[in-house]
Amino acid sequence: MPSLVLTNGAAAPKKKIRLCFLELSCTAGYMASGQWKSGTDNSRTKDRLKYYLDLAKLAEKGKISAIFFADWYAGFEVYQDSMDPMLRAGHQVAHMDPVPIISAMATVTTSVAFAATASTSYVNPYILARQYSTLDHLTEGRLAWNIVTSWSTAAAKALGADDVVPHDERYLMADEYMDVVYKLWESSWSDDAATWDAEANIAYDPAKIKKVEHSGKYYKMSGRNQVHPSPQRTPVLFQAGTSKSGVEFAAKHAEAIFLNTATSAQAAKTIKGFREDTAAKGRDPASVRFFPCIMPIIGKTSEEAQAKYQTALKNADPIAGLGQFSGYTGIDMSKLPLDEPLKISEEAGMVAIQSVFRALEASNTTKEPWTPRRLGIQMALGGLHPCPVGTAAEVADIMEQWVAEADVDGFNIGSVTNPGSWEDVVELLVPELQKRGIFWDDYDVPGGTFRENMYGEGQKHLRDDHYGSSFKWGRNETVAGDTEVSL
């Protein structure tokens, strides 16, 4: 959930990265499975508030930019056509809603931000706009929204649909959804609508609060935003789509991109394409921040790091890893013998995921053939993400390489065990990054909004070159899609 971003340079000041912690609410392991069996892991307590308050305080101690909450509905039930393997493994199940947790975490911190996932496929845009405006107020502007379009059949059925909406149409729906929430966040209230004028007996000036009228292909609404403008108005916008439709959507809307890339070369290609697409839409390509996921295992010595890795390997659950992979791909890996080499070109459905295996191969130096068991272990210890094992200096070397080669702006740091993995980041990695001049000694704007700590003091709202800024109060509100706001 949380992520950090670094910056580099030679003669010029080094690029400062930001780091985020990648968290999954109330489930024993997100990227890593089986680690709840460790005597030092506290993920069994993710159903209690203390876990999250301690995490928030640790993140702020380490000057972490944000805690990034991954989230989805239902669960993975592709492996063996059942959720039983995931339940037995305690992996990505018992999954609580992160949104109510964030307000409590904000009470024990002043600068760390919070990014919560919500789906345009199932959350009504009016409800989402009010919910995120509320959280932006309560966190004093430290909120981000990770925008997703839900793809799981299990989620569709749990929420009353027969099946998922086709991929490209989900993004068409999401694009119109954004128009609705931009109108509610940016257009419905003037900045100075709250007057609190006792003599005139006016708390909120009705002349400065207007009703949004939207009638589009997928959404229809008539009403004012129920909440007055929050510190950021629109929360910082994260997105992770890499398909053609996803990239088109992200180039238009995203301020930060969460990357799932195995190598710096793969990340460099992806980021270059994203920046070109962003520039084509009239946006400054440097304004979009890129955060690949990384799963480091850090020790005070290389030997200590290797010992931690061996312990994690012993606890890793390959069946849970395969259940996660099956959920991501829609392929039931239980039909394949656990210890026989995968014949990717011959197995039914496997051709469609050859790129996944190419990415895995690129991240591994061993010539050992892929078997379902090996794949399950790989998924149980980080999947497609870089998973360096070593000292803080060795991990920092890899981060610097990614910054130099791929132009990343930071990292989403996943944990192997809780809280040990993140304690190692704060106590060992952060000081090493600070010593190298690639991580801030303090937040750029202590106590400021998330957007200010991404772009600079005073930049609380959407940049003027962002599509959403066209909806700001007082501007011409007739925009793409022939939908209008009444002003």
N, C-alpha and C positions, 0 to 999 in steps of 0.2 A: 503493500500500500504506500509506503513512504518512498520518496525519490530525492536524489541530490543532483545538482548540476554544477560542472566545473568549467573553467575557461582556461585557455592556454595561450602562449605567445613566446616570442624570442626577445627581440629588442623591445617590442611593445609589451604592456602589462599582460600578464597571463590571463587567459580566459577563465573566469570563475564559474565553477560548476555548482549546480544545486543538487541536493540529495533528497529523495523522498523514501519513506518507509512504505513498503507494499504490504498491506494487511488485508486479511479476509475475516470479516466479522463472525465470531463464534463458530469456528470450525477448527478441528485439530489438524492444523497444517493447511497451507495454501499451495505453495510451490513444492514443499517437501511433505511426503506422507510417511506415517509410521513413527514419527519422532516423539509422539506422545508417550511412547514406551520408555523414553529416557527418564531417568530419575530427576533430571534438572529442568525438564520442560514443563511450562505452566499452562499449556494450551487447553488443558481440561478446565481451566477457570475462565474461559472466554465468555461464559454466561454471567459473569459478575463484573460490576462496574470498576472495581479496583484494577483489574487487568488493563483497562483502557486508560484510566487516569495515570497509572504508572507508565504506560507507553507514551502518553502525551508529555509527561514531565521529562522522560528520558530523551524524547525527540527534541524538545526545546533546549535541554541541556547541551545537546550535540549540534544545535543551530540547524537542525533539519528543516528543509523548506516546507514539507507537507507530509501528512499521513494520508496515503492513498488507499481508499477502501474499494477493493474489487467487490462486485455483487452481482447476483443473478437470481432468478426464480426457479423453483422446483429443484432439480439436481440432475446428476448424470445417471441414466439408467439404460445405457446402450450395451455395456459389457454384460453378457449373459442375459440381456433383455430384462435387467433388474437393477434396482438400487441396492440390493442386499450386499454385494461386495464392497460398495462404498460405505455402507453403514457399519459393516463388520470392521472395516479399516479405520473408521472414524475420520474419514477424509472428505472434505468439502460437503459435509452434512451438518445438521444442527446449526443452521446458518441464519443468524439473526440479522435484522434490519440495522444497517449502520447509522441511518439518519438520526434516530433519537439519541444515539450514543455521543454524537459530535458535540452537542450543546454542553454536555457534562465535561467533556475533555477541554472545551474552551474555557471553563471556569478555573482550571489550574494552570493555564498558559496565557501568554500575551502575544506571541509572535508566530508560532508554528501554525500552518494552515491545514485545512482538511478537504480532501477531494472525495466526494461520494458519487458512486455510480447510480444512475437511474436510466430506465429504458423508455425510449420514445414509443416503443411498441405497445406498452400497456399502461403507462401512467398518464392520466389525463393532463394536458398541458396547463390548464388553469390550476389544477391541484399542485402540480410541480412548481409552477411559478410562485405560488403562495408559500409552499414549503421551503423553497430555496431562498426566497426573500427573507423569510423568518430566520433561517439559519445564518444568513449573511448578517442580519442585525445582531443576533445573539453572539456570534463570533467576532463582531466588530470588523466585518469585511474580510474574514480569513477563510472563505469558502470557494471551492471549485466544484464543477459538475463534470463527471466523466460520462459523456454521452454515448449510449450504446443502442443498437437495434437488436432485439432479442432473436436468436436463431434456433433455440432449443424446442423440439417438439414437446418435450415434457413440460416446459414452461407454458407453451401455448395451451396445452390441455388443462394444466392446473388453473389457468386464468380464463377458461371457458371457451377457447377456440378449438376447432378441429385439427388445425395444423398451423405452422408458421406461414406468414405472408412471404411470398417469393422475395429473394434477396434484393434485387434492384428496386422493387416496389417499396420495400422497407425503407430504403434511403430516400425515395421520393416522398414518402410519408414523413420521414424525419426532417427533411428540408422544409416542408410546410409547417411542421411542428415548431421549428425554430422561429419562423415568422410570427407564430402566435405568442411564444414566450418573449421574444424581443419586444413585441408591441406592449405586452403587459409590464415588462421590466423597464423599458425605455420610454414608452409613449404615454402611458396612462396618467402619470403624475408628473407635475413640474417639480423641479428641485426645491422650490420655495413654497410648495403647497401647504406645508405646516407653518402657520403663522402664529398661533397661540396669542392672539390679540384679544386681551381681556376687555379693552374699551369697546372694540367693535363686536365683541362676543363671537369671534371666529377662531375656531381651533384649526380646521383644515379648510382652505379656501375652495369652495366648489368650482369656481371659475378656472382653477388650476388642476382640476382632476377630471379627466375625460373618459368616456366609455369606449372600449375597443369593440369594433364591429368586424368580425372576420367570417367570411363565407368562402371556403375553398373546396377543393376536391375531397379532402379527407377530414377536415375539421371545420366546425362551425361554433362560434361563440359570440355572445354579446354581454359585456360587463367590464367593470373597472377592476384593475388589480386590487385585491383586497388588502394589500399591505403597501404602506408608503415606501418611497425609494430607500433601499438599503445602502450601506456605504459603497458597495461596488455596483449597485443596480443589477447588472448581469454578473453572475459569478464567473470566475476564470473557467474557461472551457477546454476540457481535455477530450481527446478522441483517440481511437486506436485502429480505425479501419485501414486495411491495406489493399482491398480489392479496388477495381477501377471506380466503382460507385463510392466506396469508402474514402478513397483518396480525393475524389471530387468534392465530397461532403466536407472532409477535413480541411482542404485548401480554402474553402469558403468560410468555415466556422471556427475551426480549432485554433486555440492559442498555444496549446501544448499537445504533443503527440506521445503516447505511450507505445514504445516499440517492442515487438517480440522478434528479435534478431539474434542469431547465434554467433555471428562474426562481425568484426568491424568493417570488413569489406561489404558484407550484405547490408549493414546499417548505412554505410556511405552511399551506396547505390539508392537505397530507399529514401534517405534524407535529401539527396540531390534532386530526385524526382519530385518530392514533396515541395521543396523550395521553388523549383521551376513552376510548378502548378500554382503555388501561392502567388508568385510574382505575376503570373498571367492574369490573376484576378485583381491586380492593382494593389496588392498588399506588399509590405516590406517583408521579403522572405526571411530576414534575420529575426523578425518579430515572433516567429513560431519556434517554440522550444521543443527539443527532442530528448526524451528520456527512455533509453533502453533499460530493460530489466537486467539485473545482475544478482547472482546468488553466491556471495563470497563466504568461504569458511576461513576465518582469520585466527592466527595464533601469535603469541609473543615470539615464537620461533617457528621455523619451518616444520620441525619435528612435532611441535604441539599442534600445529594446524593439521598435519597429516593424521595425528591421533584423533582429532575431532572428526576428521573425514571418515576414518575407519569406524568410529562409533556410529556416525550417521548412516554409513553403509550397512552396518549390522542391523540397524533399526528400520531401514527403508523397506517399504512394502511394495513389491513389484506389481501385485494385483491391483492395488489402489492406483499405481501409476498407469497401468493399462486401462483401468476404468476411466481415469481422467482423459487419457489419449482417445479412447473410444467415444467419450462424450464430446470431445472437440471435433472429431472427424466424422462421427456417425458410423464408424466401422467397428463391428463387434469382434474385438481381438481375442475373445475367449474361444473362438472357433479354430484358432491356430495352435499347434503344439508349442508349449512354452519354450522348449529348448532346441527346436529345429530352426535352422537359418531361414529368414524371411526371403521369399522369392517375390520381390516387389512387382516385377513385370507380369507375374502369372496369377497371383492371388486376386480374387474378385474384389474390385473396389480399390485395390492398392495403387493402381496407376495414378489415381487422382491425388495421391499424397506423396508422390515421388519427390516433390520439392521439399517436403518436410524431412525426408531421409537424407536428401542432399545437404540440407542445413545441418543435420546431426553429424553427418560424415565430416563436414567442414570444421566442426568444432571438436573433433576427436582425432588423435594421432594414431591410435591403435588400429590394426588391420583386422581385429576380431570381427567376425560376421555378426550382423544384427539378428538377434532372436527376440521373440516376444518378451522373454524374461529380461534380457539386456535393455530392451526399450523401456520396460516397466521400471527398472532401476533408474534409468536415465531420467524418466519423467518424475520419479519419486525424489530425485535429488536436483531438480531444477529445470528439467525439460530442455527446451530449445535455447535457453539463456546461457550466457557465459557463467561458469561456476568455478572461479579460481580458488585454489587452496594454497594458502601461504601466509607470510607475514603481512603486516600493514603496508610495508614498503613494496612487497611483491604485488599485492592487489592494486596499490596506487599506480604502479608501473603500467598495469593493464588498463586502468582507467585513463591515464594520460595518453596511452596509445589510441584508445577509442576517440578521445577528444581530438587528437591530431589527425587521425585517419578518416574519421567519420563525421566530424563536426557536430558531435553531440553536445548538448547543453547541460546534461546532468544524468542521473541514474535513479531508477526505481530499485531500491534494494530489498530483495526478498529475504526472509529469514529461513534458516534450516531448523533451528530450535529457538524457543521463546523463553526468557528474554535474552538468552546468551548471545545469539547472533547479532542483535542490535546493540547490546552492551559492548560487544567487540568493535562495532562500527564507531560508536561514540567514544569509547575509551582508547582505541588503538588506531583506527583508520582516519578519523577526523583530524587528530593532531598531526598525522603524517601529511595529509592533504594541505592543512594549514601551513606546515613547515615549507611545503613546496610552493606556496603562494597560489594554489588553484582552488582554494575554498575560503570563504569569508571567515573572519574572526568573530563577527557578529552579523546579525541580519542587516541588510542594507537600510531598512527602515524598521527598527525595533518598535513593536506595537503597531506597525502599519498593516495595510491590507495585503492580501496575497498578491494582487496585481502589482502593487507598488514594490513588493519584494521580488517581482519578476522583471519589471520594466523601469523602476525608479520612483523616487518620492514624487507624489502629486499625481501619478498615473493610476488613479483609482478606478477609472471607467474604461470601457472599450476604447481602443485606439481609433483615431479618425479614419484610418484606412481599413478598418474591419467592417464587414457587411452589416453587422448588427448596429453599428453607429448610425446607419441611415434611418433608424427608427427613433432617434432621440427626439425628445419633446421639442415641438416647434418646427421640425423639419417636414418636408413633403413626405407624407406617409403612404403614398401609393407606390408599391414596390412589386417585385417579381411575383407572379402568381395572380395578379389582378385582385389582390385583397387589400382592403383599406382599413384604416383606423379613423374613427370620428374624432376630430379635434375642434 
